[in-house]
Amino acid sequence: MFASALERLFGLKRHGTSFRTEVLAGVTTFLTMAYIIVVNPAMLGEAGLPVAGVAVATCLAAGFGSILMGLMSNYPLALAPGMGLNAYFTYTVVKGMGVPWETALGCVFLSGVAFLVLTLVGVRQMIVNAIPQSLFAAVAGGVGLFIAFIGLKDAGVIVSSPATSVAIGDLTKPTAALSLAGLLLIAVLQAWKVRGAMLIGILLTAAAGWGLGLARVHPGGYSLEALSATAFRLNIPGALTLKGGMGVAIVEIIFVFLFVDLFDNVGTLVAVTKKAGLVGADGSIPRMNRILLADSFATLFGALAGTSTVTAYVESASGVAEGGRTGLTAVVVGLLFLGSLFVSPYVQAIPTAATAPALILVGALMIGALAEVDWADPAVAIPAFLTVIIIPLSYSIANGLAFGLTSHAVLKLLRGRARASDLPLMVLAGLFVARFIYLANG
């Protein structure tokens, strides 16, 4: 009965897989992305959110999103709060713009609503077609540098300097030294292709940090208090009235959440489905709308629970490599995240020295996308480079996107290569130029 129900729901035999294979694939995917249970609360905690509450929200959002993706789309795609988007939430929106975290969560929710509407009317696909593929890779690489820079700064390896803006910190200090040791440990585990290398490295480094007195462990059980600290704390009215109405600030925040999530999902979707052999003969991806709808609902749920934008994880490819071919893989990942709820409140005891190496190496993994850029073509390389360099140096994904898209549009116009189909691109570039003018005069 159970086997026949799974067959009807996921078509295991039709996809050349089995229950055992799908479970193994789900466990593998979970182990490669479980670090988010620790890293996301640490990141959003710097924005003032209760760390234990974010940990619970992270598990809930990842569990709900992955299960929904598996059931709706029947793809082995796992979802969780996205790296890069949580950095934008913390360092640009909350710390940089001074937006309260409750209001920022309201912006995440509104971006999810916009995501849902654009999916239903087919605009998302039009936006994807308007943006050059090279900028997909450039955004991923720039966000990777951004995350790595944040990790190095948190570790104390890189510090501010009045003479050179940044400089090497005192590597003999406990946090810096332990962070570098943790970085080496995770790197070695990854080089040996140990499953769950990042999570193992974080936990072992944290244990060393506890032994050195860099953090305190406060024993205690799971409680609903952790969940209530962030759930339903979003401020949607505050987001709608940010800076006196629906002006440039609110549009920019929602657009970046929407834009980065869109690119992240498309890139992950293409990579994972190609690896799994699930792409159509004409290069299309079947059930694309179901995938995008599941992602939209997951972001809405995540904002309600108390975390930043939920997105598809490229680590899903690790489960595909183990043979995962259906949504059952994603469902297994979701169930494992829900099972992690009972230990999530303890993440507030994880020292910065343990999470910083993970940020650095996540950045390293993301930078690999830059290999897809044709660096020999100036019309491609210059917008890509500006995107990559501006994101970390300006501490803003929005600025990187603005420079990349605008320069690409201008080069197209000046080379006489602009076509009617490029109108959406030109409109986006115009909006970014208006944004810079507004900020200069604001």
Beta strands, then each sheet from edge to edge (+ up, - down):
strand 1: 79-81
strand 2: 158-161
strand 3: 165-168
strand 4: 310-312
sheet 1: 1+ 4-
sheet 2: 2+ 3-
end
